[in-house]
């Protein structure tokens, strides 16, 4: 069910507030955070209320349909 022992690498890039793209990237990061939180909420509620685990494709379809 769950993969164990896989390491996920991440890269962090720091952009100063005077960078020309700072406002756009800040807005996109904010929207990305909200999208992640909404998807996480949907998965948790489905699991708590119905005992079902929604996979990535099901959550994507729910979010695209305006759930």
Secondary structure, 3 states (H helix, E strand, C coil): CCCCCCCCCCCCCCCCCCCCCHHHHHHHHHHHHHHHHHHHHHHHHHHHHHCCCCCHHHHHHHHHCCC
